[in-house]
Amino acid sequence: MNDSGRPKRVLHIVSGMNRGGAETMIMNMYRHTDRRHVQFDFISHREETCDYDPEIISLGGRVFFVPSIGQAGIMAYIKNMKNILIEKGPFSAVHAHTDFQTGFAALAAKLAGVPVRICHSHNTAWKPNPRFLDTIQLHVFRRLILACSTTLCACGEEAGRFLFGKKKMDENGVHLLQNGIDLQRFKEANDCIKTDIKKKFAIQEDSLIIGHVGRFFEQKNHTFLLELAACLKKTGRPFQLVFAGDGPLRQQIEEKARNLGLTSEIMFLGVVEDIPVLMQAFDVFVMPSLFEGLPLVLVEAQASGLHCVISDRITQETDLGLGLVSHISLEAGVERWVEEMNHADDKERPAWSKIQETLTNRGYDAKANLTRLMNIYSISGAEGQ
């Protein structure tokens, strides 16, 4: 606590608190934080209410809107950020999750006198096909990050190398903070009856249920998933492809599904709150992303015992050693993907005890990671709710 008896405050910088991997990771730890000692606040670049905003407010956090660099320009962005840090503080730490833009948040925090300034990498790339000028720009952003931050974090080694450079990783200058999940929720979901879950979400019985959870952005490669569905339909095997999530490309993907004649085979659920339960209805999880960091949803899928068929663009670090992950090249052709999906539900799921032990030992327990996070913030006594 502060000398005033109020909790210390940490400000997270995010694009918006929708149900993405980084955002869910933050919430998984926030829920376990002893909020008598520390509180999380958020700067969001989205003026509209995001998925987690009501819960944040109910937990005592605050959400402040700041236009993004693209909307406001660099100087206005830094000024707006600095004003919030001074007027709404004091803050013990600023934790920026906006990849290459984190350096500007760290600079604003430095100007505002915030002692702990964390830049956190959640991706292994920032564009599907970066140009030479993009690479030069990334190097400039990296120099700003290294100059203004006090601590560097990454969800995995490849994400750390991408944003902070190979030298920093080789020097052990980056904290690897795994995208932890609430293991208790997955344990409870593991005990649910699959037929009951399918009824709850109106998912088909007696079909291969292919699951995908993710925002409708270009990097998630939803078009490839539609190609998989069209190929699988030709085989005559009953199936249902279930999309959970929302985003700017959703309407476009729904229209493509209709044009391909896949309306009865594809279900768009939108935002789903209880992902651990939903995943128990899937037979296989598919993720053909163009690039990722270390996606939390793949940790969740393995915690659910699902076989995961994923692109080779996703880091090998996602394989948690449970025998559940198959990496396949996007250039291998949809037939190769369909073959792997068809056999995924034949494979035996690991026992929950094995899953729990493996995820805990590999650092994916959000509650345990909270202690590490508070040490990074230089705050003690805020863990354990």
C-alpha positions in Angstrom: 0.0 0.0 0.0 0.9 3.7 -0.3 1.6 5.6 2.8 -1.9 6.9 2.5 -3.3 3.4 3.0 -4.5 3.2 -0.6 -3.4 0.4 -2.9 -0.5 0.9 -5.2 -1.6 1.3 -8.8 -0.2 -0.3 -12.0 -1.2 1.1 -15.4 -1.5 -1.3 -18.3 -1.3 0.0 -21.8 -3.4 -2.0 -24.3 -5.1 -1.5 -27.7 -8.4 -2.4 -26.0 -9.4 -5.0 -23.4 -11.2 -7.4 -25.7 -10.8 -11.1 -25.4 -7.4 -11.5 -26.9 -4.5 -13.6 -25.6 -2.6 -10.8 -23.9 -5.8 -9.2 -22.4 -7.0 -12.6 -21.1 -3.6 -13.2 -19.5 -3.7 -9.9 -17.7 -7.2 -10.6 -16.4 -6.2 -14.1 -15.3 -3.7 -12.5 -12.9 -5.8 -9.4 -12.1 -8.6 -11.6 -10.7 -6.1 -13.3 -8.2 -4.5 -10.0 -7.2 -5.0 -8.8 -3.6 -6.6 -5.5 -4.5 -6.2 -4.1 -1.0 -2.5 -3.8 -1.9 -2.4 -3.2 -5.7 -4.9 -2.1 -8.3 -4.7 -2.4 -12.1 -5.8 0.5 -14.3 -5.8 0.6 -18.1 -5.2 2.9 -21.0 -7.2 1.8 -24.0 -7.0 3.0 -27.6 -10.6 2.1 -28.2 -13.2 4.6 -27.2 -16.0 2.0 -27.2 -16.6 -0.4 -24.3 -14.4 -3.5 -24.7 -15.3 -7.0 -23.5 -13.4 -6.9 -20.2 -14.1 -3.2 -19.3 -17.2 -3.9 -17.1 -15.3 -6.5 -15.1 -12.3 -4.2 -14.7 -14.5 -1.5 -13.2 -16.3 -4.0 -11.0 -12.9 -5.0 -9.5 -12.0 -1.4 -8.8 -9.9 -0.6 -11.8 -10.2 2.3 -14.1 -10.1 2.5 -17.9 -8.8 5.7 -19.6 -9.2 6.3 -23.3 -6.2 7.7 -25.2 -6.3 7.9 -29.1 -3.6 5.7 -30.7 -0.5 7.1 -32.4 -2.2 6.5 -35.7 -5.1 8.7 -34.6 -3.4 11.4 -32.6 0.2 11.5 -33.9 3.4 10.8 -31.8 3.7 14.0 -29.9 0.0 14.2 -28.9 0.1 10.5 -27.9 3.0 11.0 -25.6 1.5 14.2 -24.1 -1.9 12.6 -23.5 -0.2 9.6 -21.9 1.9 11.7 -19.7 -1.1 13.8 -18.6 -3.0 10.7 -17.4 0.1 9.4 -15.6 0.4 12.7 -13.7 -3.3 13.5 -13.1 -4.6 10.0 -12.3 -1.5 8.7 -10.4 0.7 8.1 -8.7 1.5 4.8 -10.5 4.1 2.4 -9.2 4.6 0.8 -12.6 3.5 1.2 -16.3 3.2 -2.1 -18.2 2.8 -1.6 -22.0 1.5 -4.4 -24.2 1.3 -2.7 -27.6 4.4 -4.3 -29.1 6.4 -1.8 -31.2 4.5 1.2 -29.8 5.5 0.3 -26.2 8.6 2.6 -26.4 6.4 5.7 -26.7 4.4 4.6 -23.6 7.7 4.0 -21.8 8.9 7.5 -22.8 5.8 9.1 -21.5 6.1 7.2 -18.2 9.8 8.2 -17.9 8.8 11.9 -18.4 6.1 11.5 -15.7 8.6 10.0 -13.3 7.2 6.4 -13.1 9.9 4.2 -11.6 9.1 0.9 -13.2 8.4 0.9 -17.0 7.8 -2.4 -18.7 7.7 -3.1 -22.4 6.1 -6.5 -23.2 6.3 -8.4 -26.5 3.3 -10.6 -27.4 4.1 -11.2 -31.1 6.8 -12.6 -33.4 6.0 -10.2 -36.2 3.8 -7.2 -36.8 3.0 -7.5 -40.4 2.4 -10.6 -42.6 4.9 -9.4 -45.3 7.1 -6.7 -43.8 9.0 -4.5 -46.3 12.6 -3.2 -45.9 11.3 0.1 -44.6 9.2 -1.7 -42.0 12.4 -3.4 -40.8 14.2 -0.1 -40.5 11.2 1.3 -38.6 11.2 -1.6 -36.2 14.9 -1.0 -35.4 14.1 2.7 -34.6 11.3 1.6 -32.3 13.5 -1.0 -30.6 16.1 1.7 -29.8 13.4 3.8 -28.1 12.1 0.8 -26.1 15.6 0.0 -24.9 16.3 3.6 -24.0 13.1 4.3 -22.0 12.1 1.0 -20.4 13.4 -0.4 -17.1 12.2 -4.0 -17.7 11.6 -6.1 -20.8 9.1 -9.0 -20.9 8.1 -11.5 -23.6 5.6 -14.3 -23.8 8.3 -16.5 -25.4 11.8 -16.5 -26.8 10.9 -15.7 -30.4 8.6 -12.8 -29.3 11.5 -11.5 -27.3 14.0 -11.7 -30.2 11.5 -10.0 -32.5 10.9 -6.9 -30.5 14.0 -6.5 -28.4 16.7 -8.1 -30.6 18.8 -11.3 -30.4 21.5 -9.5 -28.3 19.1 -8.8 -25.4 17.8 -12.4 -25.4 21.4 -13.8 -25.4 22.2 -11.5 -22.5 19.2 -12.8 -20.5 17.9 -9.3 -20.5 14.3 -10.3 -21.1 11.9 -11.8 -18.5 10.0 -14.6 -20.1 6.5 -14.3 -18.6 4.4 -17.2 -19.9 0.7 -16.6 -20.8 -0.7 -18.2 -17.7 -4.3 -19.5 -17.4 -6.6 -20.2 -14.5 -6.1 -23.9 -14.1 -9.0 -24.3 -11.7 -11.5 -23.3 -14.5 -10.1 -25.9 -16.8 -10.2 -28.6 -14.2 -13.9 -27.8 -13.6 -14.6 -27.8 -17.3 -12.9 -31.1 -17.7 -15.6 -32.7 -15.4 -18.4 -31.4 -17.6 -20.5 -33.8 -19.8 -19.7 -33.2 -23.5 -23.3 -33.7 -24.7 -24.5 -31.1 -22.3 -22.0 -28.6 -23.5 -23.0 -29.2 -27.1 -26.6 -28.6 -26.2 -25.7 -25.4 -24.4 -24.0 -23.9 -27.5 -26.3 -25.7 -30.1 -23.4 -27.6 -31.5 -24.0 -30.7 -33.7 -23.9 -34.2 -32.4 -22.3 -37.1 -34.3 -20.0 -34.8 -36.3 -16.3 -33.8 -36.2 -16.3 -30.6 -34.2 -13.4 -28.3 -35.3 -12.8 -25.4 -33.0 -11.1 -22.1 -33.6 -11.0 -19.2 -31.0 -9.6 -15.9 -32.1 -10.2 -12.3 -33.2 -11.1 -11.8 -36.8 -7.8 -10.2 -37.9 -5.6 -10.9 -40.9 -2.9 -12.7 -39.0 -5.4 -15.4 -37.9 -5.9 -16.5 -41.5 -9.6 -17.3 -41.3 -9.8 -17.6 -45.1 -7.6 -20.7 -44.9 -10.0 -22.2 -42.4 -12.8 -21.8 -44.9 -10.7 -23.5 -47.6 -10.2 -26.4 -45.1 -14.0 -26.6 -44.5 -14.7 -26.6 -48.3 -12.1 -29.5 -48.7 -13.5 -31.5 -45.8 -17.1 -31.1 -47.1 -16.0 -32.8 -50.4 -15.0 -35.9 -48.4 -18.5 -36.4 -47.2 -17.6 -36.6 -43.5 -20.1 -34.7 -41.2 -18.4 -31.9 -39.5 -19.0 -28.5 -38.0 -16.4 -25.7 -37.8 -17.0 -23.5 -34.8 -15.7 -19.9 -34.7 -15.6 -18.1 -31.3 -14.5 -14.5 -31.4 -15.3 -11.2 -33.1 -13.4 -8.5 -35.0 -13.3 -6.3 -38.0 -13.1 -9.1 -40.6 -15.9 -11.2 -39.2 -18.6 -10.0 -41.6 -16.3 -10.6 -44.6 -15.6 -14.2 -43.4 -19.3 -14.9 -42.9 -20.0 -13.7 -46.4 -17.2 -15.9 -47.9 -18.6 -18.9 -46.0 -22.1 -18.2 -47.6 -20.5 -17.9 -51.0 -18.7 -21.3 -50.6 -22.0 -22.9 -49.6 -20.8 -23.6 -46.0 -23.6 -22.0 -44.0 -24.8 -25.3 -42.4 -21.2 -26.5 -41.6 -20.0 -23.3 -40.0 -21.1 -21.7 -36.7 -20.2 -18.1 -35.7 -20.6 -17.8 -31.9 -19.2 -14.4 -31.5 -17.6 -13.6 -28.1 -17.8 -16.5 -25.7 -17.1 -15.9 -22.0 -16.6 -19.5 -20.9 -13.9 -20.8 -23.2 -12.8 -23.7 -20.9 -16.3 -25.2 -21.2 -16.7 -24.5 -24.9 -13.4 -26.2 -25.7 -14.7 -29.4 -24.2 -17.2 -29.6 -27.1 -14.4 -29.6 -29.7 -12.7 -32.7 -31.2 -9.8 -30.8 -32.6 -8.4 -27.2 -32.5 -7.1 -25.6 -35.7 -5.0 -22.4 -35.9 -3.4 -21.6 -39.3 -2.1 -18.2 -38.2 0.4 -16.2 -40.4 2.3 -15.2 -37.3 1.8 -15.2 -33.5 3.7 -14.7 -30.3 2.9 -17.6 -28.0 -0.9 -17.6 -28.3 -2.7 -18.2 -25.0 -5.5 -19.9 -26.8 -3.2 -22.8 -27.6 -2.3 -23.1 -24.0 -6.0 -23.2 -23.3 -6.6 -25.8 -26.0 -3.9 -28.1 -24.6 -5.3 -27.6 -21.1 -8.5 -28.9 -22.5 -6.8 -32.0 -23.8 -7.4 -31.1 -27.5 -5.2 -32.1 -30.4 -4.0 -28.9 -32.0 -3.3 -28.6 -35.8 -1.4 -25.4 -36.3 0.7 -23.6 -38.8 4.5 -23.8 -38.8 4.5 -20.0 -38.6 3.6 -20.4 -34.9 6.6 -20.9 -32.6 7.5 -24.5 -31.5 7.4 -23.1 -27.9 3.6 -23.6 -28.1 4.1 -27.4 -27.8 3.9 -28.1 -24.1 5.1 -31.7 -24.3 1.7 -33.4 -24.0 1.8 -34.9 -27.5 -1.1 -32.6 -28.6 0.4 -30.3 -31.2 1.0 -30.9 -35.0 2.8 -28.1 -36.9 2.0 -28.1 -40.6 3.2 -25.8 -43.3 0.6 -23.5 -44.9 2.2 -24.5 -48.2 1.5 -28.2 -47.6 -2.0 -27.9 -49.1 -5.4 -28.1 -47.5 -5.6 -31.9 -48.1 -2.7 -32.4 -45.7 -4.4 -30.4 -43.0 -7.7 -32.2 -43.5 -5.9 -35.5 -43.2 -4.5 -34.5 -39.8 -7.8 -33.1 -38.6 -9.6 -36.3 -39.6 -7.4 -38.4 -37.3 -7.1 -35.9 -34.4 -10.3 -37.1 -32.6 -8.9 -40.7 -32.7 -6.1 -39.8 -30.3 -6.5 -40.3 -26.6 -6.6 -37.2 -24.4 -4.2 -37.0 -21.5 -5.5 -37.3 -18.0 -6.2 -34.0 -16.3 -3.6 -34.8 -13.6 -0.9 -35.0 -16.4 -2.1 -31.8 -18.0 -2.1 -29.9 -14.7 1.3 -31.1 -13.7 2.8 -30.2 -17.2 1.3 -26.7 -17.4 2.3 -25.9 -13.8 5.9 -27.1 -14.3 6.2 -25.1 -17.5 5.0 -21.8 -15.9 1.5 -21.5 -17.3 -0.3 -21.3 -14.0 -1.6 -17.6 -13.8 -1.8 -17.6 -10.1 1.8 -18.7 -9.6 2.9 -16.2 -12.3 1.4 -13.4 -10.2 4.3 -13.6 -7.7 6.8 -13.1 -10.5 4.8 -10.2 -11.9 4.7 -8.4 -8.6 8.4 -8.9 -8.2 8.9 -7.2 -11.5 6.6 -4.3 -10.3 8.7 -4.2 -7.0 5.4 -4.7 -5.1 5.0 -7.2 -2.3 2.0 -8.7 -0.5 -0.4 -8.5 -3.4 -0.7 -12.1 -4.4 -2.9 -15.0 -3.4 -6.6 -14.2 -3.6 
